Amino acid sequence: MGFLYSILIGGIAGYLASVIMESHNSAFINILLGIFGGLVGGFIAKRLGNDPDNDGLLMNLLISVGGAIVLIFIGRLF
């Protein structure tokens, strides 16, 4: 269930990040950005003292969107 949850949240987060950053990616790239964005966002959240493992769906989605935005920004630098 956790894997499907990650893909679902990742897809939504990747889509939202691509809309916010005005990037035109495929659905597959959006899902990957969302999943890896969740990892990056979770890492940043843990460093700031937040525990994303105990947060709800909305907070996990926001963390994933934030991480995906960071990844899109870093990708644009190169």
mmCIF file of the N, C-alpha and C atoms, coordinates in Angstrom:
data_MODEL
# 
_entry.id   MODEL 
# 
loop_
_atom_site.group_PDB 
_atom_site.id 
_atom_site.type_symbol 
_atom_site.label_atom_id 
_atom_site.label_alt_id 
_atom_site.label_comp_id 
_atom_site.label_asym_id 
_atom_site.label_entity_id 
_atom_site.label_seq_id 
_atom_site.pdbx_PDB_ins_code 
_atom_site.Cartn_x 
_atom_site.Cartn_y 
_atom_site.Cartn_z 
_atom_site.occupancy 
_atom_site.B_iso_or_equiv 
_atom_site.pdbx_formal_charge 
_atom_site.auth_seq_id 
_atom_site.auth_comp_id 
_atom_site.auth_asym_id 
_atom_site.auth_atom_id 
_atom_site.pdbx_PDB_model_num 
ATOM 1   N N  . MET A 1 1  ? 0.817  -1.198 0.000   1.00 0.00 ? 1  MET A N  1 
ATOM 2   C CA . MET A 1 1  ? 0.000  0.000  0.000   1.00 0.00 ? 1  MET A CA 1 
ATOM 3   C C  . MET A 1 1  ? 0.855  1.254  0.000   1.00 0.00 ? 1  MET A C  1 
ATOM 4   N N  . GLY A 1 2  ? 1.988  1.222  0.686   1.00 0.00 ? 2  GLY A N  1 
ATOM 5   C CA . GLY A 1 2  ? 2.856  2.383  0.745   1.00 0.00 ? 2  GLY A CA 1 
ATOM 6   C C  . GLY A 1 2  ? 3.406  2.767  -0.613  1.00 0.00 ? 2  GLY A C  1 
ATOM 7   N N  . PHE A 1 3  ? 3.684  1.772  -1.461  1.00 0.00 ? 3  PHE A N  1 
ATOM 8   C CA . PHE A 1 3  ? 4.224  2.030  -2.782  1.00 0.00 ? 3  PHE A CA 1 
ATOM 9   C C  . PHE A 1 3  ? 3.180  2.728  -3.652  1.00 0.00 ? 3  PHE A C  1 
ATOM 10  N N  . LEU A 1 4  ? 1.946  2.222  -3.627  1.00 0.00 ? 4  LEU A N  1 
ATOM 11  C CA . LEU A 1 4  ? 0.875  2.849  -4.403  1.00 0.00 ? 4  LEU A CA 1 
ATOM 12  C C  . LEU A 1 4  ? 0.569  4.252  -3.891  1.00 0.00 ? 4  LEU A C  1 
ATOM 13  N N  . TYR A 1 5  ? 0.630  4.411  -2.573  1.00 0.00 ? 5  TYR A N  1 
ATOM 14  C CA . TYR A 1 5  ? 0.429  5.723  -1.953  1.00 0.00 ? 5  TYR A CA 1 
ATOM 15  C C  . TYR A 1 5  ? 1.494  6.700  -2.442  1.00 0.00 ? 5  TYR A C  1 
ATOM 16  N N  . SER A 1 6  ? 2.740  6.244  -2.500  1.00 0.00 ? 6  SER A N  1 
ATOM 17  C CA . SER A 1 6  ? 3.837  7.097  -2.960  1.00 0.00 ? 6  SER A CA 1 
ATOM 18  C C  . SER A 1 6  ? 3.654  7.502  -4.415  1.00 0.00 ? 6  SER A C  1 
ATOM 19  N N  . ILE A 1 7  ? 3.211  6.576  -5.244  1.00 0.00 ? 7  ILE A N  1 
ATOM 20  C CA . ILE A 1 7  ? 2.998  6.891  -6.659  1.00 0.00 ? 7  ILE A CA 1 
ATOM 21  C C  . ILE A 1 7  ? 1.840  7.880  -6.815  1.00 0.00 ? 7  ILE A C  1 
ATOM 22  N N  . LEU A 1 8  ? 0.766  7.662  -6.075  1.00 0.00 ? 8  LEU A N  1 
ATOM 23  C CA . LEU A 1 8  ? -0.386 8.564  -6.162  1.00 0.00 ? 8  LEU A CA 1 
ATOM 24  C C  . LEU A 1 8  ? -0.026 9.967  -5.686  1.00 0.00 ? 8  LEU A C  1 
ATOM 25  N N  . ILE A 1 9  ? 0.559  10.072 -4.518  1.00 0.00 ? 9  ILE A N  1 
ATOM 26  C CA . ILE A 1 9  ? 0.965  11.381 -3.993  1.00 0.00 ? 9  ILE A CA 1 
ATOM 27  C C  . ILE A 1 9  ? 2.031  11.998 -4.904  1.00 0.00 ? 9  ILE A C  1 
ATOM 28  N N  . GLY A 1 10 ? 2.967  11.167 -5.394  1.00 0.00 ? 10 GLY A N  1 
ATOM 29  C CA . GLY A 1 10 ? 4.014  11.658 -6.290  1.00 0.00 ? 10 GLY A CA 1 
ATOM 30  C C  . GLY A 1 10 ? 3.460  12.232 -7.574  1.00 0.00 ? 10 GLY A C  1 
ATOM 31  N N  . GLY A 1 11 ? 2.472  11.563 -8.146  1.00 0.00 ? 11 GLY A N  1 
ATOM 32  C CA . GLY A 1 11 ? 1.864  12.063 -9.378  1.00 0.00 ? 11 GLY A CA 1 
ATOM 33  C C  . GLY A 1 11 ? 1.171  13.396 -9.176  1.00 0.00 ? 11 GLY A C  1 
ATOM 34  N N  . ILE A 1 12 ? 0.416  13.483 -8.105  1.00 0.00 ? 12 ILE A N  1 
ATOM 35  C CA . ILE A 1 12 ? -0.288 14.736 -7.806  1.00 0.00 ? 12 ILE A CA 1 
ATOM 36  C C  . ILE A 1 12 ? 0.713  15.850 -7.499  1.00 0.00 ? 12 ILE A C  1 
ATOM 37  N N  . ALA A 1 13 ? 1.721  15.531 -6.677  1.00 0.00 ? 13 ALA A N  1 
ATOM 38  C CA . ALA A 1 13 ? 2.717  16.535 -6.299  1.00 0.00 ? 13 ALA A CA 1 
ATOM 39  C C  . ALA A 1 13 ? 3.529  16.991 -7.510  1.00 0.00 ? 13 ALA A C  1 
ATOM 40  N N  . GLY A 1 14 ? 3.921  16.052 -8.356  1.00 0.00 ? 14 GLY A N  1 
ATOM 41  C CA . GLY A 1 14 ? 4.676  16.413 -9.557  1.00 0.00 ? 14 GLY A CA 1 
ATOM 42  C C  . GLY A 1 14 ? 3.868  17.294 -10.496 1.00 0.00 ? 14 GLY A C  1 
ATOM 43  N N  . TYR A 1 15 ? 2.581  16.980 -10.642 1.00 0.00 ? 15 TYR A N  1 
ATOM 44  C CA . TYR A 1 15 ? 1.726  17.802 -11.482 1.00 0.00 ? 15 TYR A CA 1 
ATOM 45  C C  . TYR A 1 15 ? 1.593  19.215 -10.918 1.00 0.00 ? 15 TYR A C  1 
ATOM 46  N N  . LEU A 1 16 ? 1.325  19.304 -9.617  1.00 0.00 ? 16 LEU A N  1 
ATOM 47  C CA . LEU A 1 16 ? 1.177  20.625 -8.988  1.00 0.00 ? 16 LEU A CA 1 
ATOM 48  C C  . LEU A 1 16 ? 2.470  21.438 -9.088  1.00 0.00 ? 16 LEU A C  1 
ATOM 49  N N  . ALA A 1 17 ? 3.613  20.774 -8.893  1.00 0.00 ? 17 ALA A N  1 
ATOM 50  C CA . ALA A 1 17 ? 4.895  21.480 -8.998  1.00 0.00 ? 17 ALA A CA 1 
ATOM 51  C C  . ALA A 1 17 ? 5.143  21.964 -10.418 1.00 0.00 ? 17 ALA A C  1 
ATOM 52  N N  . SER A 1 18 ? 4.770  21.149 -11.415 1.00 0.00 ? 18 SER A N  1 
ATOM 53  C CA . SER A 1 18 ? 4.983  21.576 -12.802 1.00 0.00 ? 18 SER A CA 1 
ATOM 54  C C  . SER A 1 18 ? 4.071  22.739 -13.169 1.00 0.00 ? 18 SER A C  1 
ATOM 55  N N  . VAL A 1 19 ? 2.879  22.793 -12.590 1.00 0.00 ? 19 VAL A N  1 
ATOM 56  C CA . VAL A 1 19 ? 1.974  23.922 -12.827 1.00 0.00 ? 19 VAL A CA 1 
ATOM 57  C C  . VAL A 1 19 ? 2.525  25.176 -12.153 1.00 0.00 ? 19 VAL A C  1 
ATOM 58  N N  . ILE A 1 20 ? 2.990  25.043 -10.920 1.00 0.00 ? 20 ILE A N  1 
ATOM 59  C CA . ILE A 1 20 ? 3.522  26.192 -10.183 1.00 0.00 ? 20 ILE A CA 1 
ATOM 60  C C  . ILE A 1 20 ? 4.772  26.744 -10.867 1.00 0.00 ? 20 ILE A C  1 
ATOM 61  N N  . MET A 1 21 ? 5.644  25.848 -11.306 1.00 0.00 ? 21 MET A N  1 
ATOM 62  C CA . MET A 1 21 ? 6.913  26.265 -11.921 1.00 0.00 ? 21 MET A CA 1 
ATOM 63  C C  . MET A 1 21 ? 6.788  26.475 -13.430 1.00 0.00 ? 21 MET A C  1 
ATOM 64  N N  . GLU A 1 22 ? 5.594  26.283 -13.987 1.00 0.00 ? 22 GLU A N  1 
ATOM 65  C CA . GLU A 1 22 ? 5.330  26.430 -15.420 1.00 0.00 ? 22 GLU A CA 1 
ATOM 66  C C  . GLU A 1 22 ? 6.298  25.608 -16.254 1.00 0.00 ? 22 GLU A C  1 
ATOM 67  N N  . SER A 1 23 ? 6.437  24.337 -15.885 1.00 0.00 ? 23 SER A N  1 
ATOM 68  C CA . SER A 1 23 ? 7.284  23.423 -16.637 1.00 0.00 ? 23 SER A CA 1 
ATOM 69  C C  . SER A 1 23 ? 6.378  22.467 -17.397 1.00 0.00 ? 23 SER A C  1 
ATOM 70  N N  . HIS A 1 24 ? 6.789  22.088 -18.578 1.00 0.00 ? 24 HIS A N  1 
ATOM 71  C CA . HIS A 1 24 ? 5.962  21.248 -19.444 1.00 0.00 ? 24 HIS A CA 1 
ATOM 72  C C  . HIS A 1 24 ? 6.607  19.868 -19.537 1.00 0.00 ? 24 HIS A C  1 
ATOM 73  N N  . ASN A 1 25 ? 6.270  19.007 -18.570 1.00 0.00 ? 25 ASN A N  1 
ATOM 74  C CA . ASN A 1 25 ? 6.821  17.663 -18.526 1.00 0.00 ? 25 ASN A CA 1 
ATOM 75  C C  . ASN A 1 25 ? 5.726  16.646 -18.820 1.00 0.00 ? 25 ASN A C  1 
ATOM 76  N N  . SER A 1 26 ? 6.173  15.429 -19.158 1.00 0.00 ? 26 SER A N  1 
ATOM 77  C CA . SER A 1 26 ? 5.214  14.350 -19.364 1.00 0.00 ? 26 SER A CA 1 
ATOM 78  C C  . SER A 1 26 ? 4.687  13.863 -18.015 1.00 0.00 ? 26 SER A C  1 
ATOM 79  N N  . ALA A 1 27 ? 3.638  13.063 -18.040 1.00 0.00 ? 27 ALA A N  1 
ATOM 80  C CA . ALA A 1 27 ? 3.050  12.538 -16.809 1.00 0.00 ? 27 ALA A CA 1 
ATOM 81  C C  . ALA A 1 27 ? 4.056  11.665 -16.071 1.00 0.00 ? 27 ALA A C  1 
ATOM 82  N N  . PHE A 1 28 ? 4.849  10.884 -16.798 1.00 0.00 ? 28 PHE A N  1 
ATOM 83  C CA . PHE A 1 28 ? 5.848  10.020 -16.170 1.00 0.00 ? 28 PHE A CA 1 
ATOM 84  C C  . PHE A 1 28 ? 6.902  10.844 -15.435 1.00 0.00 ? 28 PHE A C  1 
ATOM 85  N N  . ILE A 1 29 ? 7.367  11.914 -16.054 1.00 0.00 ? 29 ILE A N  1 
ATOM 86  C CA . ILE A 1 29 ? 8.361  12.787 -15.422 1.00 0.00 ? 29 ILE A CA 1 
ATOM 87  C C  . ILE A 1 29 ? 7.749  13.473 -14.205 1.00 0.00 ? 29 ILE A C  1 
ATOM 88  N N  . ASN A 1 30 ? 6.485  13.867 -14.292 1.00 0.00 ? 30 ASN A N  1 
ATOM 89  C CA . ASN A 1 30 ? 5.812  14.484 -13.145 1.00 0.00 ? 30 ASN A CA 1 
ATOM 90  C C  . ASN A 1 30 ? 5.744  13.518 -11.967 1.00 0.00 ? 30 ASN A C  1 
ATOM 91  N N  . ILE A 1 31 ? 5.439  12.254 -12.228 1.00 0.00 ? 31 ILE A N  1 
ATOM 92  C CA . ILE A 1 31 ? 5.385  11.265 -11.154 1.00 0.00 ? 31 ILE A CA 1 
ATOM 93  C C  . ILE A 1 31 ? 6.755  11.086 -10.529 1.00 0.00 ? 31 ILE A C  1 
ATOM 94  N N  . LEU A 1 32 ? 7.784  10.981 -11.369 1.00 0.00 ? 32 LEU A N  1 
ATOM 95  C CA . LEU A 1 32 ? 9.152  10.838 -10.843 1.00 0.00 ? 32 LEU A CA 1 
ATOM 96  C C  . LEU A 1 32 ? 9.563  12.062 -10.030 1.00 0.00 ? 32 LEU A C  1 
ATOM 97  N N  . LEU A 1 33 ? 9.248  13.247 -10.541 1.00 0.00 ? 33 LEU A N  1 
ATOM 98  C CA . LEU A 1 33 ? 9.567  14.470 -9.799  1.00 0.00 ? 33 LEU A CA 1 
ATOM 99  C C  . LEU A 1 33 ? 8.857  14.494 -8.457  1.00 0.00 ? 33 LEU A C  1 
ATOM 100 N N  . GLY A 1 34 ? 7.613  14.071 -8.428  1.00 0.00 ? 34 GLY A N  1 
ATOM 101 C CA . GLY A 1 34 ? 6.861  14.049 -7.185  1.00 0.00 ? 34 GLY A CA 1 
ATOM 102 C C  . GLY A 1 34 ? 7.409  13.054 -6.184  1.00 0.00 ? 34 GLY A C  1 
ATOM 103 N N  . ILE A 1 35 ? 7.789  11.850 -6.664  1.00 0.00 ? 35 ILE A N  1 
ATOM 104 C CA . ILE A 1 35 ? 8.333  10.832 -5.763  1.00 0.00 ? 35 ILE A CA 1 
ATOM 105 C C  . ILE A 1 35 ? 9.677  11.278 -5.208  1.00 0.00 ? 35 ILE A C  1 
ATOM 106 N N  . PHE A 1 36 ? 10.574 11.709 -6.089  1.00 0.00 ? 36 PHE A N  1 
ATOM 107 C CA . PHE A 1 36 ? 11.874 12.175 -5.615  1.00 0.00 ? 36 PHE A CA 1 
ATOM 108 C C  . PHE A 1 36 ? 11.743 13.482 -4.844  1.00 0.00 ? 36 PHE A C  1 
ATOM 109 N N  . GLY A 1 37 ? 10.761 14.294 -5.218  1.00 0.00 ? 37 GLY A N  1 
ATOM 110 C CA . GLY A 1 37 ? 10.485 15.515 -4.455  1.00 0.00 ? 37 GLY A CA 1 
ATOM 111 C C  . GLY A 1 37 ? 10.038 15.207 -3.046  1.00 0.00 ? 37 GLY A C  1 
ATOM 112 N N  . GLY A 1 38 ? 9.284  14.115 -2.890  1.00 0.00 ? 38 GLY A N  1 
ATOM 113 C CA . GLY A 1 38 ? 8.890  13.677 -1.559  1.00 0.00 ? 38 GLY A CA 1 
ATOM 114 C C  . GLY A 1 38 ? 10.092 13.268 -0.724  1.00 0.00 ? 38 GLY A C  1 
ATOM 115 N N  . LEU A 1 39 ? 11.054 12.606 -1.359  1.00 0.00 ? 39 LEU A N  1 
ATOM 116 C CA . LEU A 1 39 ? 12.279 12.237 -0.645  1.00 0.00 ? 39 LEU A CA 1 
ATOM 117 C C  . LEU A 1 39 ? 13.082 13.471 -0.240  1.00 0.00 ? 39 LEU A C  1 
ATOM 118 N N  . VAL A 1 40 ? 13.237 14.394 -1.185  1.00 0.00 ? 40 VAL A N  1 
ATOM 119 C CA . VAL A 1 40 ? 13.979 15.625 -0.901  1.00 0.00 ? 40 VAL A CA 1 
ATOM 120 C C  . VAL A 1 40 ? 13.247 16.463 0.141   1.00 0.00 ? 40 VAL A C  1 
ATOM 121 N N  . GLY A 1 41 ? 11.944 16.616 -0.035  1.00 0.00 ? 41 GLY A N  1 
ATOM 122 C CA . GLY A 1 41 ? 11.153 17.392 0.917   1.00 0.00 ? 41 GLY A CA 1 
ATOM 123 C C  . GLY A 1 41 ? 11.143 16.762 2.298   1.00 0.00 ? 41 GLY A C  1 
ATOM 124 N N  . GLY A 1 42 ? 11.079 15.431 2.367   1.00 0.00 ? 42 GLY A N  1 
ATOM 125 C CA . GLY A 1 42 ? 11.128 14.739 3.651   1.00 0.00 ? 42 GLY A CA 1 
ATOM 126 C C  . GLY A 1 42 ? 12.457 14.931 4.349   1.00 0.00 ? 42 GLY A C  1 
ATOM 127 N N  . PHE A 1 43 ? 13.531 14.903 3.558   1.00 0.00 ? 43 PHE A N  1 
ATOM 128 C CA . PHE A 1 43 ? 14.866 15.124 4.122   1.00 0.00 ? 43 PHE A CA 1 
ATOM 129 C C  . PHE A 1 43 ? 14.969 16.540 4.700   1.00 0.00 ? 43 PHE A C  1 
ATOM 130 N N  . ILE A 1 44 ? 14.493 17.520 3.936   1.00 0.00 ? 44 ILE A N  1 
ATOM 131 C CA . ILE A 1 44 ? 14.538 18.914 4.398   1.00 0.00 ? 44 ILE A CA 1 
ATOM 132 C C  . ILE A 1 44 ? 13.652 19.095 5.631   1.00 0.00 ? 44 ILE A C  1 
ATOM 133 N N  . ALA A 1 45 ? 12.457 18.484 5.618   1.00 0.00 ? 45 ALA A N  1 
ATOM 134 C CA . ALA A 1 45 ? 11.539 18.614 6.753   1.00 0.00 ? 45 ALA A CA 1 
ATOM 135 C C  . ALA A 1 45 ? 12.136 18.008 8.020   1.00 0.00 ? 45 ALA A C  1 
ATOM 136 N N  . LYS A 1 46 ? 12.821 16.864 7.877   1.00 0.00 ? 46 LYS A N  1 
ATOM 137 C CA . LYS A 1 46 ? 13.448 16.252 9.053   1.00 0.00 ? 46 LYS A CA 1 
ATOM 138 C C  . LYS A 1 46 ? 14.569 17.119 9.592   1.00 0.00 ? 46 LYS A C  1 
ATOM 139 N N  . ARG A 1 47 ? 15.306 17.762 8.708   1.00 0.00 ? 47 ARG A N  1 
ATOM 140 C CA . ARG A 1 47 ? 16.391 18.648 9.145   1.00 0.00 ? 47 ARG A CA 1 
ATOM 141 C C  . ARG A 1 47 ? 15.850 19.877 9.860   1.00 0.00 ? 47 ARG A C  1 
ATOM 142 N N  . LEU A 1 48 ? 14.631 20.290 9.504   1.00 0.00 ? 48 LEU A N  1 
ATOM 143 C CA . LEU A 1 48 ? 14.017 21.455 10.148  1.00 0.00 ? 48 LEU A CA 1 
ATOM 144 C C  . LEU A 1 48 ? 13.266 21.081 11.424  1.00 0.00 ? 48 LEU A C  1 
ATOM 145 N N  . GLY A 1 49 ? 13.267 19.797 11.775  1.00 0.00 ? 49 GLY A N  1 
ATOM 146 C CA . GLY A 1 49 ? 12.650 19.366 13.019  1.00 0.00 ? 49 GLY A CA 1 
ATOM 147 C C  . GLY A 1 49 ? 11.244 18.817 12.879  1.00 0.00 ? 49 GLY A C  1 
ATOM 148 N N  . ASN A 1 50 ? 10.721 18.720 11.676  1.00 0.00 ? 50 ASN A N  1 
ATOM 149 C CA . ASN A 1 50 ? 9.391  18.166 11.449  1.00 0.00 ? 50 ASN A CA 1 
ATOM 150 C C  . ASN A 1 50 ? 9.510  16.675 11.155  1.00 0.00 ? 50 ASN A C  1 
ATOM 151 N N  . ASP A 1 51 ? 8.534  15.881 11.551  1.00 0.00 ? 51 ASP A N  1 
ATOM 152 C CA . ASP A 1 51 ? 8.546  14.454 11.277  1.00 0.00 ? 51 ASP A CA 1 
ATOM 153 C C  . ASP A 1 51 ? 7.453  14.130 10.263  1.00 0.00 ? 51 ASP A C  1 
ATOM 154 N N  . PRO A 1 52 ? 7.802  14.068 8.952   1.00 0.00 ? 52 PRO A N  1 
ATOM 155 C CA . PRO A 1 52 ? 6.778  13.851 7.932   1.00 0.00 ? 52 PRO A CA 1 
ATOM 156 C C  . PRO A 1 52 ? 6.138  12.464 8.007   1.00 0.00 ? 52 PRO A C  1 
ATOM 157 N N  . ASP A 1 53 ? 6.750  11.506 8.713   1.00 0.00 ? 53 ASP A N  1 
ATOM 158 C CA . ASP A 1 53 ? 6.171  10.176 8.820   1.00 0.00 ? 53 ASP A CA 1 
ATOM 159 C C  . ASP A 1 53 ? 4.891  10.183 9.641   1.00 0.00 ? 53 ASP A C  1 
ATOM 160 N N  . ASN A 1 54 ? 4.756  11.114 10.556  1.00 0.00 ? 54 ASN A N  1 
ATOM 161 C CA . ASN A 1 54 ? 3.571  11.181 11.413  1.00 0.00 ? 54 ASN A CA 1 
ATOM 162 C C  . ASN A 1 54 ? 2.563  12.221 10.953  1.00 0.00 ? 54 ASN A C  1 
ATOM 163 N N  . ASP A 1 55 ? 2.870  12.930 9.875   1.00 0.00 ? 55 ASP A N  1 
ATOM 164 C CA . ASP A 1 55 ? 1.956  13.951 9.366   1.00 0.00 ? 55 ASP A CA 1 
ATOM 165 C C  . ASP A 1 55 ? 0.879  13.306 8.508   1.00 0.00 ? 55 ASP A C  1 
ATOM 166 N N  . GLY A 1 56 ? -0.143 14.046 8.210   1.00 0.00 ? 56 GLY A N  1 
ATOM 167 C CA . GLY A 1 56 ? -1.251 13.545 7.419   1.00 0.00 ? 56 GLY A CA 1 
ATOM 168 C C  . GLY A 1 56 ? -1.005 13.664 5.925   1.00 0.00 ? 56 GLY A C  1 
ATOM 169 N N  . LEU A 1 57 ? -2.026 13.341 5.190   1.00 0.00 ? 57 LEU A N  1 
ATOM 170 C CA . LEU A 1 57 ? -1.970 13.332 3.735   1.00 0.00 ? 57 LEU A CA 1 
ATOM 171 C C  . LEU A 1 57 ? -1.644 14.710 3.169   1.00 0.00 ? 57 LEU A C  1 
ATOM 172 N N  . LEU A 1 58 ? -2.291 15.733 3.668   1.00 0.00 ? 58 LEU A N  1 
ATOM 173 C CA . LEU A 1 58 ? -2.077 17.083 3.142   1.00 0.00 ? 58 LEU A CA 1 
ATOM 174 C C  . LEU A 1 58 ? -0.648 17.554 3.369   1.00 0.00 ? 58 LEU A C  1 
ATOM 175 N N  . MET A 1 59 ? -0.110 17.298 4.558   1.00 0.00 ? 59 MET A N  1 
ATOM 176 C CA . MET A 1 59 ? 1.264  17.726 4.832   1.00 0.00 ? 59 MET A CA 1 
ATOM 177 C C  . MET A 1 59 ? 2.253  16.954 3.959   1.00 0.00 ? 59 MET A C  1 
ATOM 178 N N  . ASN A 1 60 ? 2.028  15.657 3.759   1.00 0.00 ? 60 ASN A N  1 
ATOM 179 C CA . ASN A 1 60 ? 2.904  14.888 2.882   1.00 0.00 ? 60 ASN A CA 1 
ATOM 180 C C  . ASN A 1 60 ? 2.834  15.395 1.451   1.00 0.00 ? 60 ASN A C  1 
ATOM 181 N N  . LEU A 1 61 ? 1.653  15.783 1.015   1.00 0.00 ? 61 LEU A N  1 
ATOM 182 C CA . LEU A 1 61 ? 1.504  16.334 -0.327  1.00 0.00 ? 61 LEU A CA 1 
ATOM 183 C C  . LEU A 1 61 ? 2.251  17.659 -0.450  1.00 0.00 ? 61 LEU A C  1 
ATOM 184 N N  . LEU A 1 62 ? 2.113  18.530 0.535   1.00 0.00 ? 62 LEU A N  1 
ATOM 185 C CA . LEU A 1 62 ? 2.814  19.819 0.508   1.00 0.00 ? 62 LEU A CA 1 
ATOM 186 C C  . LEU A 1 62 ? 4.325  19.644 0.542   1.00 0.00 ? 62 LEU A C  1 
ATOM 187 N N  . ILE A 1 63 ? 4.807  18.697 1.338   1.00 0.00 ? 63 ILE A N  1 
ATOM 188 C CA . ILE A 1 63 ? 6.240  18.424 1.399   1.00 0.00 ? 63 ILE A CA 1 
ATOM 189 C C  . ILE A 1 63 ? 6.737  17.900 0.053   1.00 0.00 ? 63 ILE A C  1 
ATOM 190 N N  . SER A 1 64 ? 5.964  17.021 -0.581  1.00 0.00 ? 64 SER A N  1 
ATOM 191 C CA . SER A 1 64 ? 6.343  16.480 -1.885  1.00 0.00 ? 64 SER A CA 1 
ATOM 192 C C  . SER A 1 64 ? 6.348  17.554 -2.961  1.00 0.00 ? 64 SER A C  1 
ATOM 193 N N  . VAL A 1 65 ? 5.356  18.433 -2.933  1.00 0.00 ? 65 VAL A N  1 
ATOM 194 C CA . VAL A 1 65 ? 5.310  19.531 -3.908  1.00 0.00 ? 65 VAL A CA 1 
ATOM 195 C C  . VAL A 1 65 ? 6.514  20.444 -3.708  1.00 0.00 ? 65 VAL A C  1 
ATOM 196 N N  . GLY A 1 66 ? 6.817  20.772 -2.463  1.00 0.00 ? 66 GLY A N  1 
ATOM 197 C CA . GLY A 1 66 ? 7.983  21.620 -2.189  1.00 0.00 ? 66 GLY A CA 1 
ATOM 198 C C  . GLY A 1 66 ? 9.276  20.986 -2.659  1.00 0.00 ? 66 GLY A C  1 
ATOM 199 N N  . GLY A 1 67 ? 9.435  19.692 -2.422  1.00 0.00 ? 67 GLY A N  1 
ATOM 200 C CA . GLY A 1 67 ? 10.635 18.998 -2.887  1.00 0.00 ? 67 GLY A CA 1 
ATOM 201 C C  . GLY A 1 67 ? 10.717 18.940 -4.403  1.00 0.00 ? 67 GLY A C  1 
ATOM 202 N N  . ALA A 1 68 ? 9.580  18.726 -5.068  1.00 0.00 ? 68 ALA A N  1 
ATOM 203 C CA . ALA A 1 68 ? 9.566  18.698 -6.531  1.00 0.00 ? 68 ALA A CA 1 
ATOM 204 C C  . ALA A 1 68 ? 9.890  20.074 -7.105  1.00 0.00 ? 68 ALA A C  1 
ATOM 205 N N  . ILE A 1 69 ? 9.418  21.123 -6.458  1.00 0.00 ? 69 ILE A N  1 
ATOM 206 C CA . ILE A 1 69 ? 9.757  22.487 -6.903  1.00 0.00 ? 69 ILE A CA 1 
ATOM 207 C C  . ILE A 1 69 ? 11.258 22.717 -6.787  1.00 0.00 ? 69 ILE A C  1 
ATOM 208 N N  . VAL A 1 70 ? 11.845 22.254 -5.697  1.00 0.00 ? 70 VAL A N  1 
ATOM 209 C CA . VAL A 1 70 ? 13.302 22.372 -5.526  1.00 0.00 ? 70 VAL A CA 1 
ATOM 210 C C  . VAL A 1 70 ? 14.019 21.625 -6.649  1.00 0.00 ? 70 VAL A C  1 
ATOM 211 N N  . LEU A 1 71 ? 13.555 20.414 -6.988  1.00 0.00 ? 71 LEU A N  1 
ATOM 212 C CA . LEU A 1 71 ? 14.195 19.644 -8.056  1.00 0.00 ? 71 LEU A CA 1 
ATOM 213 C C  . LEU A 1 71 ? 14.056 20.318 -9.416  1.00 0.00 ? 71 LEU A C  1 
ATOM 214 N N  . ILE A 1 72 ? 12.884 20.882 -9.704  1.00 0.00 ? 72 ILE A N  1 
ATOM 215 C CA . ILE A 1 72 ? 12.710 21.596 -10.967 1.00 0.00 ? 72 ILE A CA 1 
ATOM 216 C C  . ILE A 1 72 ? 13.620 22.817 -11.019 1.00 0.00 ? 72 ILE A C  1 
ATOM 217 N N  . PHE A 1 73 ? 13.733 23.522 -9.916  1.00 0.00 ? 73 PHE A N  1 
ATOM 218 C CA . PHE A 1 73 ? 14.605 24.699 -9.855  1.00 0.00 ? 73 PHE A CA 1 
ATOM 219 C C  . PHE A 1 73 ? 16.058 24.302 -10.099 1.00 0.00 ? 73 PHE A C  1 
ATOM 220 N N  . ILE A 1 74 ? 16.507 23.241 -9.446  1.00 0.00 ? 74 ILE A N  1 
ATOM 221 C CA . ILE A 1 74 ? 17.887 22.772 -9.634  1.00 0.00 ? 74 ILE A CA 1 
ATOM 222 C C  . ILE A 1 74 ? 18.101 22.321 -11.077 1.00 0.00 ? 74 ILE A C  1 
ATOM 223 N N  . GLY A 1 75 ? 17.099 21.647 -11.653 1.00 0.00 ? 75 GLY A N  1 
ATOM 224 C CA . GLY A 1 75 ? 17.199 21.221 -13.056 1.00 0.00 ? 75 GLY A CA 1 
ATOM 225 C C  . GLY A 1 75 ? 17.319 22.391 -14.010 1.00 0.00 ? 75 GLY A C  1 
ATOM 226 N N  . ARG A 1 76 ? 16.658 23.486 -13.712 1.00 0.00 ? 76 ARG A N  1 
ATOM 227 C CA . ARG A 1 76 ? 16.738 24.667 -14.578 1.00 0.00 ? 76 ARG A CA 1 
ATOM 228 C C  . ARG A 1 76 ? 18.095 25.362 -14.486 1.00 0.00 ? 76 ARG A C  1 
ATOM 229 N N  . LEU A 1 77 ? 18.798 25.161 -13.383 1.00 0.00 ? 77 LEU A N  1 
ATOM 230 C CA . LEU A 1 77 ? 20.118 25.769 -13.252 1.00 0.00 ? 77 LEU A CA 1 
ATOM 231 C C  . LEU A 1 77 ? 21.126 25.136 -14.205 1.00 0.00 ? 77 LEU A C  1 
ATOM 232 N N  . PHE A 1 78 ? 20.881 23.890 -14.539 1.00 0.00 ? 78 PHE A N  1 
ATOM 233 C CA . PHE A 1 78 ? 21.795 23.170 -15.444 1.00 0.00 ? 78 PHE A CA 1 
ATOM 234 C C  . PHE A 1 78 ? 21.176 23.093 -16.792 1.00 0.00 ? 78 PHE A C  1 
# 
